[in-house]
Amino acid sequence: MSTTHWATEEFDLFQKLSEAVVCGGAITTPQNVAAQTERLIAVAFYHPRPVYMAFPAGLTNPPAVSTASPIPAPVSNKERLEAAVQAIIEALDGEESEVVLPGVMTARAGLTRPGRARGRNHPGL
């Protein structure tokens, strides 16, 4: 079975349109669907944003012909993280105003839960 019979001149139009808001995307085939699914799940967990996944109409019924394992989440280097936090605290020490980290990064850092946000006098940031 051909994997391109569904394609037209603009088969990737929706993928192109979504690029501004998604953190990853894939057009699947029976050969790559397992690996692409695992990759997009990992990317979506790392960057809390949507992903784009297309299933071409001519390839929706054939079974997947590959397998894939979950991709482990990245792990921070504890020493480097502590050094970065200390550098930020030192840079802010004595300043009259502080930094506010808005949006997705605030949620990713766990600062949206009650009692989690800390000031510069608390090295746990």
ZAMIRO-255929 format. One record per atom (N, C-alpha, C): residue number from 1; residue in one letter; x, y, z. Coordinates in nm, 4 decimals. Example, Ala and Ser with C-alpha at 12.3 -4.5 7.8 and 13.67 -1.06 7.14 Angstrom:
num->1 residuo->A east->1.3190 north->-0.5690 up->0.7800 $
num->1 residuo->A east->1.2300 north->-0.4500 up->0.7800 $
num->1 residuo->A east->1.3200 north->-0.3300 up->0.7800 $
num->2 residuo->S east->1.2850 north->-0.2250 up->0.7080 $
num->2 residuo->S east->1.3670 north->-0.1060 up->0.7140 $
num->2 residuo->S east->1.2900 north->0.0030 up->0.7870 $
//
This chain:
num->1 residuo->M east->0.0848 north->-0.1185 up->0.0000 $
num->1 residuo->M east->0.0000 north->0.0000 up->0.0000 $
num->1 residuo->M east->0.0885 north->0.1236 up->0.0000 $
num->2 residuo->S east->0.0573 north->0.2190 up->-0.0813 $
num->2 residuo->S east->0.1328 north->0.3434 up->-0.0881 $
num->2 residuo->S east->0.1004 north->0.4309 up->0.0322 $
num->3 residuo->T east->0.2031 north->0.4949 up->0.0891 $
num->3 residuo->T east->0.1790 north->0.5840 up->0.2029 $
num->3 residuo->T east->0.1595 north->0.7276 up->0.1583 $
num->4 residuo->T east->0.1547 north->0.7524 up->0.0274 $
num->4 residuo->T east->0.1379 north->0.8898 up->-0.0193 $
num->4 residuo->T east->0.0121 north->0.9095 up->-0.1026 $
num->5 residuo->H east->-0.0702 north->0.8062 up->-0.1180 $
num->5 residuo->H east->-0.1875 north->0.8206 up->-0.2036 $
num->5 residuo->H east->-0.2865 north->0.9229 up->-0.1505 $
num->6 residuo->W east->-0.2836 north->0.9531 up->-0.0234 $
num->6 residuo->W east->-0.3750 north->1.0480 up->0.0381 $
num->6 residuo->W east->-0.3268 north->1.1913 up->0.0212 $
num->7 residuo->A east->-0.2032 north->1.2084 up->-0.0150 $
num->7 residuo->A east->-0.1430 north->1.3415 up->-0.0176 $
num->7 residuo->A east->-0.1944 north->1.4249 up->-0.1344 $
num->8 residuo->T east->-0.2131 north->1.5499 up->-0.1065 $
num->8 residuo->T east->-0.2441 north->1.6477 up->-0.2103 $
num->8 residuo->T east->-0.1367 north->1.7546 up->-0.2040 $
num->9 residuo->E east->-0.1509 north->1.8546 up->-0.2827 $
num->9 residuo->E east->-0.0522 north->1.9618 up->-0.2833 $
num->9 residuo->E east->-0.0422 north->2.0298 up->-0.1469 $
num->10 residuo->E east->-0.1519 north->2.0324 up->-0.0706 $
num->10 residuo->E east->-0.1535 north->2.0985 up->0.0593 $
num->10 residuo->E east->-0.1857 north->2.0018 up->0.1726 $
num->11 residuo->F east->-0.1354 north->1.8806 up->0.1663 $
num->11 residuo->F east->-0.1691 north->1.7814 up->0.2675 $
num->11 residuo->F east->-0.1210 north->1.8220 up->0.4063 $
num->12 residuo->D east->-0.0178 north->1.9043 up->0.4147 $
num->12 residuo->D east->0.0354 north->1.9443 up->0.5442 $
num->12 residuo->D east->-0.0094 north->2.0845 up->0.5865 $
num->13 residuo->L east->-0.1145 north->2.1358 up->0.5253 $
num->13 residuo->L east->-0.1620 north->2.2703 up->0.5552 $
num->13 residuo->L east->-0.1963 north->2.2867 up->0.7030 $
num->14 residuo->F east->-0.2725 north->2.1928 up->0.7605 $
num->14 residuo->F east->-0.3117 north->2.2052 up->0.9003 $
num->14 residuo->F east->-0.1916 north->2.1940 up->0.9930 $
num->15 residuo->Q east->-0.0955 north->2.1119 up->0.9555 $
num->15 residuo->Q east->0.0260 north->2.1028 up->1.0358 $
num->15 residuo->Q east->0.1000 north->2.2366 up->1.0350 $
num->16 residuo->K east->0.1104 north->2.2985 up->0.9191 $
num->16 residuo->K east->0.1759 north->2.4287 up->0.9095 $
num->16 residuo->K east->0.1010 north->2.5346 up->0.9899 $
num->17 residuo->L east->-0.0321 north->2.5312 up->0.9838 $
num->17 residuo->L east->-0.1129 north->2.6281 up->1.0575 $
num->17 residuo->L east->-0.0978 north->2.6114 up->1.2087 $
num->18 residuo->S east->-0.0768 north->2.4908 up->1.2550 $
num->18 residuo->S east->-0.0691 north->2.4648 up->1.3987 $
num->18 residuo->S east->0.0685 north->2.4912 up->1.4578 $
num->19 residuo->E east->0.1698 north->2.5101 up->1.3744 $
num->19 residuo->E east->0.3075 north->2.5219 up->1.4237 $
num->19 residuo->E east->0.3264 north->2.6317 up->1.5281 $
num->20 residuo->A east->0.2491 north->2.7365 up->1.5222 $
num->20 residuo->A east->0.2651 north->2.8469 up->1.6170 $
num->20 residuo->A east->0.2210 north->2.8110 up->1.7585 $
num->21 residuo->V east->0.1367 north->2.7107 up->1.7731 $
num->21 residuo->V east->0.0836 north->2.6803 up->1.9060 $
num->21 residuo->V east->0.1225 north->2.5434 up->1.9603 $
num->22 residuo->V east->0.1733 north->2.4558 up->1.8781 $
num->22 residuo->V east->0.2070 north->2.3220 up->1.9256 $
num->22 residuo->V east->0.3556 north->2.3124 up->1.9584 $
num->23 residuo->C east->0.3907 north->2.2133 up->2.0382 $
num->23 residuo->C east->0.5313 north->2.1929 up->2.0722 $
num->23 residuo->C east->0.5919 north->2.0766 up->1.9948 $
num->24 residuo->G east->0.5140 north->2.0106 up->1.9124 $
num->24 residuo->G east->0.5634 north->1.9010 up->1.8302 $
num->24 residuo->G east->0.4531 north->1.8505 up->1.7406 $
num->25 residuo->G east->0.4911 north->1.7809 up->1.6371 $
num->25 residuo->G east->0.3910 north->1.7287 up->1.5463 $
num->25 residuo->G east->0.4417 north->1.6112 up->1.4673 $
num->26 residuo->A east->0.3484 north->1.5342 up->1.4129 $
num->26 residuo->A east->0.3843 north->1.4185 up->1.3312 $
num->26 residuo->A east->0.2678 north->1.3825 up->1.2402 $
num->27 residuo->I east->0.3018 north->1.3361 up->1.1216 $
num->27 residuo->I east->0.2052 north->1.2736 up->1.0321 $
num->27 residuo->I east->0.2383 north->1.1250 up->1.0367 $
num->28 residuo->T east->0.1456 north->1.0473 up->1.0860 $
num->28 residuo->T east->0.1755 north->0.9077 up->1.1168 $
num->28 residuo->T east->0.1544 north->0.8136 up->0.9989 $
num->29 residuo->T east->0.2220 north->0.7016 up->1.0082 $
num->29 residuo->T east->0.2047 north->0.5884 up->0.9173 $
num->29 residuo->T east->0.2043 north->0.4637 up->1.0054 $
num->30 residuo->P east->0.1633 north->0.3496 up->0.9531 $
num->30 residuo->P east->0.1717 north->0.2276 up->1.0343 $
num->30 residuo->P east->0.3152 north->0.1980 up->1.0801 $
num->31 residuo->Q east->0.4128 north->0.2442 up->1.0039 $
num->31 residuo->Q east->0.5519 north->0.2183 up->1.0384 $
num->31 residuo->Q east->0.6039 north->0.3093 up->1.1498 $
num->32 residuo->N east->0.5531 north->0.4306 up->1.1616 $
num->32 residuo->N east->0.6104 north->0.5230 up->1.2594 $
num->32 residuo->N east->0.5154 north->0.5616 up->1.3731 $
num->33 residuo->V east->0.3922 north->0.5136 up->1.3720 $
num->33 residuo->V east->0.2925 north->0.5612 up->1.4677 $
num->33 residuo->V east->0.3328 north->0.5349 up->1.6129 $
num->34 residuo->A east->0.3917 north->0.4213 up->1.6434 $
num->34 residuo->A east->0.4293 north->0.3923 up->1.7828 $
num->34 residuo->A east->0.5373 north->0.4876 up->1.8311 $
num->35 residuo->A east->0.6426 north->0.5031 up->1.7547 $
num->35 residuo->A east->0.7522 north->0.5918 up->1.7950 $
num->35 residuo->A east->0.7069 north->0.7368 up->1.8005 $
num->36 residuo->Q east->0.6287 north->0.7803 up->1.7020 $
num->36 residuo->Q east->0.5820 north->0.9191 up->1.7011 $
num->36 residuo->Q east->0.4880 north->0.9475 up->1.8183 $
num->37 residuo->T east->0.4044 north->0.8514 up->1.8531 $
num->37 residuo->T east->0.3142 north->0.8693 up->1.9672 $
num->37 residuo->T east->0.3938 north->0.8873 up->2.0957 $
num->38 residuo->E east->0.4924 north->0.8012 up->2.1189 $
num->38 residuo->E east->0.5747 north->0.8135 up->2.2391 $
num->38 residuo->E east->0.6514 north->0.9455 up->2.2404 $
num->39 residuo->R east->0.7037 north->0.9855 up->2.1253 $
num->39 residuo->R east->0.7783 north->1.1112 up->2.1173 $
num->39 residuo->R east->0.6886 north->1.2302 up->2.1502 $
num->40 residuo->L east->0.5674 north->1.2307 up->2.0935 $
num->40 residuo->L east->0.4771 north->1.3433 up->2.1170 $
num->40 residuo->L east->0.4261 north->1.3470 up->2.2608 $
num->41 residuo->I east->0.4063 north->1.2320 up->2.3208 $
num->41 residuo->I east->0.3667 north->1.2292 up->2.4626 $
num->41 residuo->I east->0.4774 north->1.2899 up->2.5479 $
num->42 residuo->A east->0.6021 north->1.2505 up->2.5214 $
num->42 residuo->A east->0.7159 north->1.3045 up->2.5978 $
num->42 residuo->A east->0.7287 north->1.4545 up->2.5791 $
num->43 residuo->V east->0.7146 north->1.5013 up->2.4558 $
num->43 residuo->V east->0.7254 north->1.6442 up->2.4276 $
num->43 residuo->V east->0.6127 north->1.7216 up->2.4964 $
num->44 residuo->A east->0.4914 north->1.6673 up->2.4948 $
num->44 residuo->A east->0.3769 north->1.7356 up->2.5560 $
num->44 residuo->A east->0.3912 north->1.7425 up->2.7082 $
num->45 residuo->F east->0.4491 north->1.6398 up->2.7699 $
num->45 residuo->F east->0.4710 north->1.6456 up->2.9141 $
num->45 residuo->F east->0.5807 north->1.7457 up->2.9493 $
num->46 residuo->Y east->0.6829 north->1.7557 up->2.8660 $
num->46 residuo->Y east->0.7939 north->1.8469 up->2.8940 $
num->46 residuo->Y east->0.7539 north->1.9926 up->2.8707 $
num->47 residuo->H east->0.6843 north->2.0183 up->2.7609 $
num->47 residuo->H east->0.6349 north->2.1523 up->2.7288 $
num->47 residuo->H east->0.4830 north->2.1446 up->2.7385 $
num->48 residuo->P east->0.4216 north->2.1916 up->2.8445 $
num->48 residuo->P east->0.2770 north->2.1756 up->2.8582 $
num->48 residuo->P east->0.1999 north->2.2539 up->2.7525 $
num->49 residuo->R east->0.2074 north->2.2040 up->2.6313 $
num->49 residuo->R east->0.1374 north->2.2635 up->2.5172 $
num->49 residuo->R east->0.0818 north->2.1491 up->2.4331 $
num->50 residuo->P east->-0.0093 north->2.1795 up->2.3440 $
num->50 residuo->P east->-0.0652 north->2.0742 up->2.2584 $
num->50 residuo->P east->0.0368 north->2.0235 up->2.1565 $
num->51 residuo->V east->0.0069 north->1.9079 up->2.1022 $
num->51 residuo->V east->0.0853 north->1.8513 up->1.9925 $
num->51 residuo->V east->-0.0078 north->1.8295 up->1.8744 $
num->52 residuo->Y east->0.0509 north->1.8178 up->1.7562 $
num->52 residuo->Y east->-0.0255 north->1.7938 up->1.6346 $
num->52 residuo->Y east->0.0054 north->1.6523 up->1.5883 $
num->53 residuo->M east->-0.0989 north->1.5722 up->1.5692 $
num->53 residuo->M east->-0.0816 north->1.4355 up->1.5221 $
num->53 residuo->M east->-0.1847 north->1.4091 up->1.4134 $
num->54 residuo->A east->-0.1357 north->1.3782 up->1.2932 $
num->54 residuo->A east->-0.2254 north->1.3545 up->1.1805 $
num->54 residuo->A east->-0.2265 north->1.2067 up->1.1457 $
num->55 residuo->F east->-0.3455 north->1.1591 up->1.1136 $
num->55 residuo->F east->-0.3660 north->1.0214 up->1.0698 $
num->55 residuo->F east->-0.4248 north->1.0276 up->0.9291 $
num->56 residuo->P east->-0.3432 north->1.0114 up->0.8279 $
num->56 residuo->P east->-0.3933 north->1.0197 up->0.6905 $
num->56 residuo->P east->-0.5103 north->0.9236 up->0.6678 $
num->57 residuo->A east->-0.6122 north->0.9710 up->0.5990 $
num->57 residuo->A east->-0.7357 north->0.8943 up->0.5786 $
num->57 residuo->A east->-0.7104 north->0.7568 up->0.5195 $
num->58 residuo->G east->-0.6174 north->0.7445 up->0.4292 $
num->58 residuo->G east->-0.5907 north->0.6156 up->0.3675 $
num->58 residuo->G east->-0.5130 north->0.5201 up->0.4547 $
num->59 residuo->L east->-0.4693 north->0.5668 up->0.5721 $
num->59 residuo->L east->-0.3872 north->0.4829 up->0.6592 $
num->59 residuo->L east->-0.4473 north->0.4643 up->0.7982 $
num->60 residuo->T east->-0.5771 north->0.4838 up->0.8109 $
num->60 residuo->T east->-0.6388 north->0.4725 up->0.9429 $
num->60 residuo->T east->-0.6710 north->0.3292 up->0.9829 $
num->61 residuo->N east->-0.6897 north->0.2406 up->0.8896 $
num->61 residuo->N east->-0.7282 north->0.1037 up->0.9230 $
num->61 residuo->N east->-0.6130 north->0.0041 up->0.9365 $
num->62 residuo->P east->-0.5029 north->0.0193 up->0.8654 $
num->62 residuo->P east->-0.3955 north->-0.0782 up->0.8817 $
num->62 residuo->P east->-0.3394 north->-0.0753 up->1.0237 $
num->63 residuo->P east->-0.3034 north->-0.1911 up->1.0778 $
num->63 residuo->P east->-0.2470 north->-0.1943 up->1.2130 $
num->63 residuo->P east->-0.1056 north->-0.1360 up->1.2153 $
num->64 residuo->A east->-0.0653 north->-0.0933 up->1.3323 $
num->64 residuo->A east->0.0725 north->-0.0456 up->1.3497 $
num->64 residuo->A east->0.1662 north->-0.1635 up->1.3288 $
num->65 residuo->V east->0.2760 north->-0.1385 up->1.2609 $
num->65 residuo->V east->0.3711 north->-0.2468 up->1.2328 $
num->65 residuo->V east->0.5028 north->-0.2232 up->1.3074 $
num->66 residuo->S east->0.4978 north->-0.1430 up->1.4127 $
num->66 residuo->S east->0.6169 north->-0.1184 up->1.4926 $
num->66 residuo->S east->0.5766 north->-0.1045 up->1.6386 $
num->67 residuo->T east->0.6741 north->-0.1054 up->1.7255 $
num->67 residuo->T east->0.6506 north->-0.0838 up->1.8682 $
num->67 residuo->T east->0.7486 north->0.0227 up->1.9164 $
num->68 residuo->A east->0.7195 north->0.0773 up->2.0322 $
num->68 residuo->A east->0.8086 north->0.1768 up->2.0912 $
num->68 residuo->A east->0.7879 north->0.1777 up->2.2420 $
num->69 residuo->S east->0.8903 north->0.2140 up->2.3127 $
num->69 residuo->S east->0.8842 north->0.2258 up->2.4584 $
num->69 residuo->S east->0.8671 north->0.3715 up->2.4968 $
num->70 residuo->P east->0.8085 north->0.3957 up->2.6139 $
num->70 residuo->P east->0.7973 north->0.5341 up->2.6603 $
num->70 residuo->P east->0.9349 north->0.5998 up->2.6703 $
num->71 residuo->I east->0.9382 north->0.7289 up->2.6456 $
num->71 residuo->I east->1.0624 north->0.8057 up->2.6540 $
num->71 residuo->I east->1.0710 north->0.8643 up->2.7940 $
num->72 residuo->P east->1.1794 north->0.8356 up->2.8666 $
num->72 residuo->P east->1.1892 north->0.8883 up->3.0035 $
num->72 residuo->P east->1.2014 north->1.0411 up->3.0039 $
num->73 residuo->A east->1.1463 north->1.1014 up->3.1065 $
num->73 residuo->A east->1.1537 north->1.2471 up->3.1210 $
num->73 residuo->A east->1.2970 north->1.2880 up->3.1533 $
num->74 residuo->P east->1.3375 north->1.4055 up->3.1069 $
num->74 residuo->P east->1.4714 north->1.4535 up->3.1403 $
num->74 residuo->P east->1.4864 north->1.4741 up->3.2905 $
num->75 residuo->V east->1.6071 north->1.4578 up->3.3394 $
num->75 residuo->V east->1.6357 north->1.4752 up->3.4816 $
num->75 residuo->V east->1.7328 north->1.5912 up->3.4980 $
num->76 residuo->S east->1.7029 north->1.6785 up->3.5913 $
num->76 residuo->S east->1.7903 north->1.7927 up->3.6169 $
num->76 residuo->S east->1.9160 north->1.7485 up->3.6907 $
num->77 residuo->N east->2.0238 north->1.8198 up->3.6662 $
num->77 residuo->N east->2.1480 north->1.8015 up->3.7405 $
num->77 residuo->N east->2.1323 north->1.8806 up->3.8698 $
num->78 residuo->K east->2.1239 north->1.8104 up->3.9831 $
num->78 residuo->K east->2.0918 north->1.8754 up->4.1103 $
num->78 residuo->K east->2.1935 north->1.9832 up->4.1483 $
num->79 residuo->E east->2.3222 north->1.9560 up->4.1287 $
num->79 residuo->E east->2.4237 north->2.0547 up->4.1652 $
num->79 residuo->E east->2.4116 north->2.1816 up->4.0797 $
num->80 residuo->R east->2.3924 north->2.1647 up->3.9505 $
num->80 residuo->R east->2.3783 north->2.2808 up->3.8623 $
num->80 residuo->R east->2.2515 north->2.3593 up->3.8936 $
num->81 residuo->L east->2.1440 north->2.2871 up->3.9245 $
num->81 residuo->L east->2.0191 north->2.3536 up->3.9595 $
num->81 residuo->L east->2.0358 north->2.4359 up->4.0859 $
num->82 residuo->E east->2.0995 north->2.3784 up->4.1878 $
num->82 residuo->E east->2.1222 north->2.4519 up->4.3124 $
num->82 residuo->E east->2.2125 north->2.5732 up->4.2884 $
num->83 residuo->A east->2.3136 north->2.5584 up->4.2037 $
num->83 residuo->A east->2.4022 north->2.6703 up->4.1718 $
num->83 residuo->A east->2.3255 north->2.7808 up->4.0990 $
num->84 residuo->A east->2.2362 north->2.7431 up->4.0088 $
num->84 residuo->A east->2.1565 north->2.8419 up->3.9359 $
num->84 residuo->A east->2.0629 north->2.9157 up->4.0311 $
num->85 residuo->V east->1.9991 north->2.8430 up->4.1216 $
num->85 residuo->V east->1.9101 north->2.9069 up->4.2192 $
num->85 residuo->V east->1.9891 north->3.0033 up->4.3063 $
num->86 residuo->Q east->2.1070 north->2.9614 up->4.3512 $
num->86 residuo->Q east->2.1908 north->3.0490 up->4.4345 $
num->86 residuo->Q east->2.2328 north->3.1738 up->4.3569 $
num->87 residuo->A east->2.2669 north->3.1584 up->4.2306 $
num->87 residuo->A east->2.3068 north->3.2733 up->4.1481 $
num->87 residuo->A east->2.1901 north->3.3714 up->4.1324 $
num->88 residuo->I east->2.0705 north->3.3200 up->4.1169 $
num->88 residuo->I east->1.9521 north->3.4069 up->4.1054 $
num->88 residuo->I east->1.9280 north->3.4814 up->4.2359 $
num->89 residuo->I east->1.9377 north->3.4088 up->4.3471 $
num->89 residuo->I east->1.9177 north->3.4725 up->4.4781 $
num->89 residuo->I east->2.0201 north->3.5831 up->4.4996 $
num->90 residuo->E east->2.1463 north->3.5552 up->4.4657 $
num->90 residuo->E east->2.2514 north->3.6562 up->4.4827 $
num->90 residuo->E east->2.2286 north->3.7762 up->4.3906 $
num->91 residuo->A east->2.1821 north->3.7508 up->4.2694 $
num->91 residuo->A east->2.1577 north->3.8606 up->4.1758 $
num->91 residuo->A east->2.0428 north->3.9500 up->4.2233 $
num->92 residuo->L east->1.9449 north->3.8916 up->4.2908 $
num->92 residuo->L east->1.8293 north->3.9686 up->4.3373 $
num->92 residuo->L east->1.8508 north->4.0313 up->4.4742 $
num->93 residuo->D east->1.9484 north->3.9826 up->4.5482 $
num->93 residuo->D east->1.9718 north->4.0316 up->4.6830 $
num->93 residuo->D east->2.0029 north->4.1812 up->4.6797 $
num->94 residuo->G east->1.9255 north->4.2565 up->4.7538 $
num->94 residuo->G east->1.9463 north->4.4003 up->4.7605 $
num->94 residuo->G east->1.8716 north->4.4797 up->4.6547 $
num->95 residuo->E east->1.8088 north->4.4146 up->4.5632 $
num->95 residuo->E east->1.7323 north->4.4854 up->4.4598 $
num->95 residuo->E east->1.6008 north->4.5345 up->4.5189 $
num->96 residuo->E east->1.5490 north->4.6441 up->4.4644 $
num->96 residuo->E east->1.4233 north->4.6989 up->4.5124 $
num->96 residuo->E east->1.3018 north->4.6295 up->4.4538 $
num->97 residuo->S east->1.3185 north->4.5657 up->4.3379 $
num->97 residuo->S east->1.2072 north->4.4929 up->4.2775 $
num->97 residuo->S east->1.2550 north->4.3527 up->4.2439 $
num->98 residuo->E east->1.1597 north->4.2658 up->4.2281 $
num->98 residuo->E east->1.1932 north->4.1264 up->4.2017 $
num->98 residuo->E east->1.1356 north->4.0824 up->4.0691 $
num->99 residuo->V east->1.1681 north->3.9630 up->4.0294 $
num->99 residuo->V east->1.1258 north->3.9067 up->3.9022 $
num->99 residuo->V east->0.9976 north->3.8269 up->3.9217 $
num->100 residuo->V east->0.9077 north->3.8407 up->3.8262 $
num->100 residuo->V east->0.7867 north->3.7600 up->3.8248 $
num->100 residuo->V east->0.7970 north->3.6677 up->3.7044 $
num->101 residuo->L east->0.7727 north->3.5408 up->3.7272 $
num->101 residuo->L east->0.7807 north->3.4417 up->3.6201 $
num->101 residuo->L east->0.6381 north->3.4036 up->3.5810 $
num->102 residuo->P east->0.5848 north->3.4628 up->3.4714 $
num->102 residuo->P east->0.4445 north->3.4397 up->3.4369 $
num->102 residuo->P east->0.4237 north->3.3188 up->3.3461 $
num->103 residuo->G east->0.2985 north->3.2823 up->3.3337 $
num->103 residuo->G east->0.2572 north->3.1870 up->3.2314 $
num->103 residuo->G east->0.2949 north->3.0434 up->3.2572 $
num->104 residuo->V east->0.3249 north->2.9743 up->3.1493 $
num->104 residuo->V east->0.3502 north->2.8303 up->3.1514 $
num->104 residuo->V east->0.4647 north->2.7951 up->3.2453 $
num->105 residuo->M east->0.5685 north->2.8772 up->3.2500 $
num->105 residuo->M east->0.6832 north->2.8449 up->3.3339 $
num->105 residuo->M east->0.6462 north->2.8458 up->3.4819 $
num->106 residuo->T east->0.5531 north->2.9316 up->3.5221 $
num->106 residuo->T east->0.5098 north->2.9342 up->3.6609 $
num->106 residuo->T east->0.4434 north->2.8020 up->3.6973 $
num->107 residuo->A east->0.3557 north->2.7545 up->3.6119 $
num->107 residuo->A east->0.2888 north->2.6272 up->3.6374 $
num->107 residuo->A east->0.3887 north->2.5124 up->3.6343 $
num->108 residuo->R east->0.4804 north->2.5159 up->3.5395 $
num->108 residuo->R east->0.5796 north->2.4089 up->3.5272 $
num->108 residuo->R east->0.6689 north->2.4020 up->3.6509 $
num->109 residuo->A east->0.6978 north->2.5176 up->3.7113 $
num->109 residuo->A east->0.7798 north->2.5220 up->3.8319 $
num->109 residuo->A east->0.7004 north->2.4877 up->3.9573 $
num->110 residuo->G east->0.5692 north->2.4640 up->3.9428 $
num->110 residuo->G east->0.4868 north->2.4270 up->4.0570 $
num->110 residuo->G east->0.4516 north->2.5444 up->4.1459 $
num->111 residuo->L east->0.4623 north->2.6653 up->4.0944 $
num->111 residuo->L east->0.4384 north->2.7833 up->4.1768 $
num->111 residuo->L east->0.2931 north->2.8290 up->4.1782 $
num->112 residuo->T east->0.2053 north->2.7574 up->4.1098 $
num->112 residuo->T east->0.0648 north->2.7976 up->4.1077 $
num->112 residuo->T east->-0.0144 north->2.7350 up->4.2216 $
num->113 residuo->R east->0.0441 north->2.6363 up->4.2880 $
num->113 residuo->R east->-0.0254 north->2.5736 up->4.4003 $
num->113 residuo->R east->-0.0101 north->2.6588 up->4.5253 $
num->114 residuo->P east->-0.1138 north->2.6665 up->4.6083 $
num->114 residuo->P east->-0.1057 north->2.7496 up->4.7289 $
num->114 residuo->P east->0.0145 north->2.7114 up->4.8150 $
num->115 residuo->G east->0.0838 north->2.8122 up->4.8650 $
num->115 residuo->G east->0.1963 north->2.7891 up->4.9545 $
num->115 residuo->G east->0.3263 north->2.7550 up->4.8855 $
num->116 residuo->R east->0.3287 north->2.7490 up->4.7526 $
num->116 residuo->R east->0.4503 north->2.7098 up->4.6816 $
num->116 residuo->R east->0.5368 north->2.8289 up->4.6441 $
num->117 residuo->A east->0.4775 north->2.9439 up->4.6189 $
num->117 residuo->A east->0.5569 north->3.0608 up->4.5784 $
num->117 residuo->A east->0.6345 north->3.1113 up->4.6995 $
num->118 residuo->R east->0.7600 north->3.1421 up->4.6781 $
num->118 residuo->R east->0.8450 north->3.1891 up->4.7869 $
num->118 residuo->R east->0.9203 north->3.3140 up->4.7393 $
num->119 residuo->G east->0.9529 north->3.3975 up->4.8333 $
num->119 residuo->G east->1.0289 north->3.5180 up->4.8021 $
num->119 residuo->G east->1.1778 north->3.4910 up->4.8029 $
num->120 residuo->R east->1.2550 north->3.5981 up->4.7842 $
num->120 residuo->R east->1.4007 north->3.5830 up->4.7750 $
num->120 residuo->R east->1.4639 north->3.5414 up->4.9059 $
num->121 residuo->N east->1.3939 north->3.5538 up->5.0180 $
num->121 residuo->N east->1.4494 north->3.5102 up->5.1455 $
num->121 residuo->N east->1.4318 north->3.3608 up->5.1688 $
num->122 residuo->H east->1.3747 north->3.2941 up->5.0716 $
num->122 residuo->H east->1.3522 north->3.1511 up->5.0820 $
num->122 residuo->H east->1.4246 north->3.0821 up->4.9670 $
num->123 residuo->P east->1.5389 north->3.0190 up->4.9947 $
num->123 residuo->P east->1.6181 north->2.9614 up->4.8853 $
num->123 residuo->P east->1.5495 north->2.8497 up->4.8084 $
num->124 residuo->G east->1.4358 north->2.8016 up->4.8536 $
num->124 residuo->G east->1.3651 north->2.6992 up->4.7772 $
num->124 residuo->G east->1.2999 north->2.7532 up->4.6524 $
num->125 residuo->L east->1.2888 north->2.8856 up->4.6426 $
num->125 residuo->L east->1.2220 north->2.9513 up->4.5306 $
num->125 residuo->L east->1.1048 north->2.8694 up->4.4861 $
//
